[in-house]
Amino acid sequence: MTSVLPSRPGLRSVSPLPSSTVLLLADRAGRLEVLMVRRSRSAVFGGMFVFPGGVVDPVDLSPLAEEVLVGVEAGGTGWRAAGLRETAEEVGVYLTDRPIDPPPTPLRGEEIYRWVASRRARFDARRLRYLSNWVTPHEAPQRFDARFYLARVEGDEALTLAEGELTEAVWVGPRQALDRLRRGEWEMILPTERTLEYLADFSKTQEAWESVQEAGEVTPVLPRIVIRRGRPEALLPGEPGYEEAG
């Protein structure tokens, strides 16, 4: 079932950590599929199916990242750099301006940027399109300001999972993933579920890609938590009771 992070009544809200999530899309067997990964039980969102991603690290804001990144203005690395690095770090897919050989062993953090530079390539931020921005509710013990990006790939890339962070990766149609969620076979957080619902309207990656304006404005989505029948429930902007929950 969908997970709602537990509330912490009476406790001060923590600041959300900037983070990036990348939806790798591919046309496989004549239909759009997205790469989903399962977090290890010891990781954040343990045991749940999510998209590759993670927090913006200091290295993503460094001169090294700016040097190895193409397609963004100077000083504008941050979220996009983190998305590109995390995709390489977590599943071994390098979204670069030209094809490069994967490293012989999995790399992390600064090593990833240095590997790309050593191949005389650069991470290509133009391969990302900014889809949505989800901010974890104030009541949650751990909060993220997460930007979700689309990226198109061939879908036959060799995957190398981050040891200790992920337990499996699967290419799946959005509707199939939602069916698994609703049958109780998979667990997800709300932003993942809603993103899959958005993707379910498209049959090809080109359609999904073109649905996102390259420089369009994105409004952050901040769910609010209410207690109903003794259990926390997330409300989204525009839903009944959302304004009162604030």
C-alpha positions as CSV (number, residue, x, y, z in Angstrom):
1,M,0.0,0.0,0.0
2,T,1.0,3.6,-0.3
3,S,3.2,4.8,2.6
4,V,2.5,8.0,4.5
5,L,5.5,9.1,6.6
6,P,4.5,9.1,10.2
7,S,3.6,12.5,11.8
8,R,5.3,13.9,14.8
9,P,2.6,15.9,16.6
10,G,4.0,18.8,18.7
11,L,7.5,18.6,17.2
12,R,9.1,21.4,15.2
13,S,9.4,20.8,11.5
14,V,12.8,20.0,10.1
15,S,14.2,21.6,7.0
16,P,13.8,19.6,3.8
17,L,16.9,18.3,2.1
18,P,17.3,19.2,-1.6
19,S,17.2,16.0,-3.6
20,S,16.7,14.8,-7.1
21,T,14.8,11.8,-8.6
22,V,15.3,10.7,-12.2
23,L,12.7,8.7,-14.1
24,L,14.5,6.7,-16.8
25,L,12.0,6.1,-19.6
26,A,12.4,3.6,-22.5
27,D,10.3,2.2,-25.2
28,R,10.4,-1.6,-24.6
29,A,8.3,-4.2,-26.3
30,G,6.4,-1.4,-28.0
31,R,5.4,0.5,-24.8
32,L,6.7,3.0,-22.4
33,E,8.4,1.5,-19.4
34,V,10.1,3.2,-16.4
35,L,13.0,1.9,-14.3
36,M,12.1,1.3,-10.7
37,V,14.4,0.2,-7.9
38,R,13.7,-1.3,-4.5
39,R,15.4,0.3,-1.5
40,S,17.2,-2.0,1.0
41,R,15.5,-2.3,4.3
42,S,18.2,-0.3,6.0
43,A,17.9,2.7,3.6
44,V,15.5,5.6,3.6
45,F,12.1,4.4,2.3
46,G,13.4,0.9,3.1
47,G,11.8,-1.9,1.1
48,M,9.8,0.5,-1.1
49,F,9.9,0.8,-4.9
50,V,11.1,4.2,-6.0
51,F,13.0,5.9,-8.9
52,P,16.7,6.4,-8.7
53,G,17.8,9.5,-6.8
54,G,19.1,11.0,-3.7
55,V,20.1,14.2,-1.9
56,V,22.2,17.0,-3.3
57,D,25.7,16.5,-2.0
58,P,28.3,19.3,-1.6
59,V,30.2,17.8,-4.6
60,D,27.1,18.5,-6.8
61,L,27.6,22.2,-6.1
62,S,31.4,22.2,-6.6
63,P,33.5,23.7,-9.4
64,L,34.2,20.0,-10.4
65,A,30.5,19.4,-11.0
66,E,30.1,22.6,-13.0
67,E,33.1,21.6,-15.1
68,V,31.7,18.2,-15.9
69,L,28.1,19.4,-16.5
70,V,26.8,20.8,-19.8
71,G,23.4,22.3,-20.4
72,V,22.9,24.5,-17.4
73,E,23.9,28.1,-16.6
74,A,26.9,28.7,-14.4
75,G,25.9,28.4,-10.7
76,G,22.8,26.4,-11.6
77,T,24.1,22.8,-11.1
78,G,22.7,21.6,-7.8
79,W,19.6,19.5,-8.4
80,R,20.3,18.5,-12.0
81,A,23.9,17.5,-11.2
82,A,22.7,15.4,-8.2
83,G,20.1,13.7,-10.4
84,L,22.7,12.8,-13.0
85,R,25.3,11.7,-10.4
86,E,22.8,9.6,-8.4
87,T,21.6,7.9,-11.5
88,A,25.2,6.8,-12.3
89,E,25.8,6.0,-8.7
90,E,22.7,3.9,-8.0
91,V,22.1,2.1,-11.3
92,G,25.3,2.7,-13.4
93,V,23.5,4.7,-16.1
94,Y,25.6,7.7,-17.3
95,L,23.5,10.4,-19.0
96,T,26.4,12.1,-20.8
97,D,26.7,14.2,-23.9
98,R,28.3,11.2,-25.7
99,P,28.4,7.4,-25.0
100,I,31.1,6.3,-22.6
101,D,32.2,3.0,-21.2
102,P,31.0,2.3,-17.7
103,P,33.7,2.1,-15.0
104,P,35.0,-1.4,-14.2
105,T,33.7,-1.1,-10.6
106,P,30.9,1.0,-9.2
107,L,31.9,4.6,-8.3
108,R,30.5,7.1,-5.8
109,G,30.4,10.9,-5.3
110,E,33.4,12.8,-6.7
111,E,34.8,9.6,-8.3
112,I,31.8,9.7,-10.7
113,Y,32.5,13.2,-11.9
114,R,36.2,12.4,-12.3
115,W,35.4,9.3,-14.3
116,V,33.2,11.2,-16.8
117,A,35.9,13.9,-17.1
118,S,38.6,11.2,-17.8
119,R,36.4,9.9,-20.7
120,R,36.4,13.4,-22.1
121,A,32.7,13.6,-21.7
122,R,30.3,15.6,-19.6
123,F,27.0,14.9,-17.9
124,D,24.3,16.4,-20.1
125,A,21.6,18.3,-18.2
126,R,19.7,18.7,-21.4
127,R,18.8,15.0,-21.2
128,L,16.6,15.9,-18.1
129,R,13.2,17.5,-18.2
130,Y,11.9,18.9,-14.9
131,L,8.5,17.2,-14.2
132,S,7.5,18.0,-10.6
133,N,8.6,19.1,-7.2
134,W,7.4,17.3,-4.1
135,V,8.2,18.5,-0.6
136,T,7.8,16.1,2.4
137,P,5.1,17.2,4.9
138,H,6.1,19.3,7.9
139,E,5.3,16.5,10.3
140,A,7.7,13.9,8.9
141,P,10.9,13.1,10.8
142,Q,12.9,13.3,7.6
143,R,12.0,15.7,4.9
144,F,13.0,16.2,1.2
145,D,12.6,18.9,-1.3
146,A,12.6,16.5,-4.3
147,R,12.7,17.5,-7.9
148,F,11.5,14.8,-10.4
149,Y,13.1,14.7,-13.8
150,L,12.3,12.7,-17.0
151,A,15.2,11.1,-19.0
152,R,14.9,9.0,-22.2
153,V,17.2,6.0,-22.6
154,E,17.4,3.0,-24.8
155,G,16.4,0.6,-22.1
156,D,19.1,-2.0,-22.8
157,E,21.8,-0.4,-20.7
158,A,23.6,-2.7,-18.3
159,L,22.5,-1.9,-14.7
160,T,24.9,-1.9,-11.7
161,L,23.0,-1.4,-8.4
162,A,24.5,0.5,-5.5
163,E,25.5,-2.1,-3.0
164,G,23.8,-1.8,0.3
165,E,21.2,0.8,-1.0
166,L,19.2,-1.2,-3.6
167,T,18.1,-4.8,-3.8
168,E,16.6,-4.9,-7.3
169,A,15.8,-3.0,-10.4
170,V,13.0,-3.6,-12.9
171,W,11.7,-2.0,-16.1
172,V,7.9,-1.8,-15.7
173,G,4.9,-0.2,-17.4
174,P,3.4,2.5,-15.2
175,R,0.0,0.7,-15.0
176,Q,1.6,-2.6,-14.2
177,A,3.5,-0.9,-11.3
178,L,0.3,0.6,-10.0
179,D,-1.4,-2.8,-10.2
180,R,1.3,-4.3,-8.1
181,L,0.9,-1.5,-5.6
182,R,-2.8,-1.9,-5.3
183,R,-2.5,-5.7,-5.0
184,G,-0.2,-5.1,-2.0
185,E,2.8,-6.6,-3.8
186,W,4.8,-3.4,-3.8
187,E,5.1,-0.5,-1.4
188,M,5.6,3.1,-2.5
189,I,5.5,6.7,-1.2
190,L,2.8,9.0,-2.4
191,P,4.9,11.0,-4.9
192,T,6.0,7.8,-6.7
193,E,2.4,6.6,-7.0
194,R,1.1,10.0,-8.4
195,T,4.0,10.1,-10.8
196,L,3.2,6.7,-12.1
197,E,-0.4,7.8,-12.6
198,Y,0.8,10.7,-14.7
199,L,3.0,8.4,-16.8
200,A,0.2,5.9,-17.3
201,D,-1.5,8.3,-19.8
202,F,1.4,7.8,-22.3
203,S,2.2,4.9,-24.5
204,K,5.6,6.2,-25.8
205,T,8.5,8.0,-24.2
206,Q,8.3,10.7,-26.8
207,E,4.7,11.6,-25.7
208,A,5.8,11.8,-22.0
209,W,8.9,13.9,-22.9
210,E,6.9,16.3,-25.0
211,S,4.2,16.7,-22.2
212,V,6.8,18.6,-20.1
213,Q,7.7,22.1,-21.1
214,E,11.5,22.5,-21.3
215,A,11.5,25.7,-19.3
216,G,8.0,25.5,-17.8
217,E,7.2,26.7,-14.3
218,V,6.8,23.9,-11.7
219,T,4.7,24.5,-8.6
220,P,5.9,22.6,-5.4
221,V,3.5,20.1,-4.0
222,L,3.4,20.0,-0.2
223,P,1.1,17.3,1.2
224,R,-0.5,17.9,4.6
225,I,-1.1,15.2,7.1
226,V,-4.5,14.6,8.9
227,I,-5.5,11.8,11.2
228,R,-8.5,9.9,10.1
229,R,-9.8,6.8,11.9
230,G,-6.6,6.9,13.9
231,R,-4.2,6.8,11.0
232,P,-2.3,9.5,9.2
233,E,-3.5,10.4,5.7
234,A,-1.9,12.8,3.2
235,L,-3.9,15.5,1.5
236,L,-2.8,17.3,-1.6
237,P,-3.5,20.9,-2.7
238,G,-7.0,21.2,-4.0
239,E,-8.4,18.2,-2.1
240,P,-11.2,18.6,0.5
241,G,-9.8,19.5,3.9
242,Y,-6.3,20.6,2.6
243,E,-6.6,24.2,3.6
244,E,-8.1,23.4,7.0
245,A,-5.2,21.0,7.7
246,G,-2.7,23.9,7.3
